[in-house]
Amino acid sequence: MSELTLEQVAEARGLYAPRVTWVHHWTPDLFSFRVERPQSFRFVSGEFVMIGLAQPDGKPLLRAYSIASPSWEEHLEFFSVKVQEGALTSRLQHLEVGDRILLGRKPTGTLVLDALEPGERLIMVGTGTGLAPFLSVLRDPETHERFGHIVVSHTVRQAEELAYRTFLEEEIRSDEIFGELLKDRFTYYPSVTRGEFHRKGRITDRIREGLFRQDLGLGIEARQTSRFMICGSIAFNKEMVEILTGWGLTEGTQSNPGQFVVERAFVG
């Protein structure tokens, strides 16, 4: 029997098979790519979806990936690590424009605005590729309607791993829509744990020591008026939850909104 095409695998499994339209390699270990957005595909900014490729036997190999593009965008963008021995990313990293991937039909996730109570500011704290859902939420008009100030904190090991840095520092501020919305209402807060950089150290340490709050010009009372989104490694997520619950904050869901949310299915 001849090997099934990706389109045939997608049709048999109830998946989409969109084409890749753009690929960008940030470092030897990090890359982003975009695919066509199927006309019937709907999602909420901050959600993730299953994506992947077909195995030789025709079975899909899928993993959860946060969508980095906002819900109104015409394409779907993803931010990924390259794991050379990884079952999926060892192949995914070689994507080229025109290739196809498998895309699930049911996006989901906890990093959505409806899971948060109203607050003065939204603080999104991520490590590594955990930045992805925040890129989506940041560019959702509803985010700017709900919060007076927005902070995106991104921590990596080395400065060159600060993917999207130019976009967050410069490009978004000149955007014809979001440049006007953001003005002095947006703070990008990059930090690194190794190598030379103007802001060093683990973000959890900076938060515990009060440096994060001081850098943002916030008093200790801001803990109660801020809302948080957390996305990173399992250990990072756990540590952040310990910090936030220690402040007396509660985790929210769409049925019972709280002061913070954590992406428990996606690990960056």
C-alpha positions, 0 to 999 in steps of 0.5 A: 500500500502506498504511503498516505499523503498528509492531506489524506491523513488529515481527512481520515483523522478529522484534522486540517492540513494547512500549508506553511507560509513563513518560517523564521529561525531565531537561534539554533534551538528556537524557531517560529512558523505560520500556516494558513488559517482554515476558514472554519477554524475559530479560537480565543486568544491565548488558547492552544491547539494540537499540531503535528505531522504524520508518522510513516504508518499514517498515524498523526504525531501531535503535540499541544502548541499555544497559538502565538497569533491573535484570534483575528489574524488570518494566519496561525503562528507557532513558536517552538523549541528544536529538540534534536531527539524529539519525536516531533520537533526533530522533524518540525524544525525542517519545515519549509514554506509550502509544506503542510502540517496537521492541525487539530480542530478543537483549540482549548486552554486556560490562558483566556481573559474570561478566566480572570476577574477585572483588575487594573493591570494584566501581568503575563509572566513566561519563560522560553516558548511560554511567551507564545500565548502572550503574543496572542493575548497582547494583540487582542483588543479585548485585553486593552478594554479590560486592563489599564496596563499590560506587562509581558515578562519573558525570561530565557537563559541567554539574551539571543533567546529573547525571540520577538524582542524587536517586535515587543520593544519597537514594532508593536509600538508603530503598529497602526492599531496597537501602537495607539492602544499601547502608548504608555500602557505597555511594558515589555520586561525581558530578563536572562539567567545566564550571560550578559544582560541589563536585567539578570536572574530568575524571574521568580527570584526577582518577584520574591525579592521585590525587584520586579515590582520596583522595576515596574514602579508598583507598590506592594498593594498592586498584588491585589489589583493585578491579574496574572497569566503564567506559562513556562516549564512545569517547575516554573509554573509550580513556583509561580503558583506558590508565589501567587497563592502565598499572596492570597490570590486564587487561580481562575477558570472560565466558570469561576474567574480568579486573580491568576491563570496557568497554562497546565497543558502546554509546557514551554 
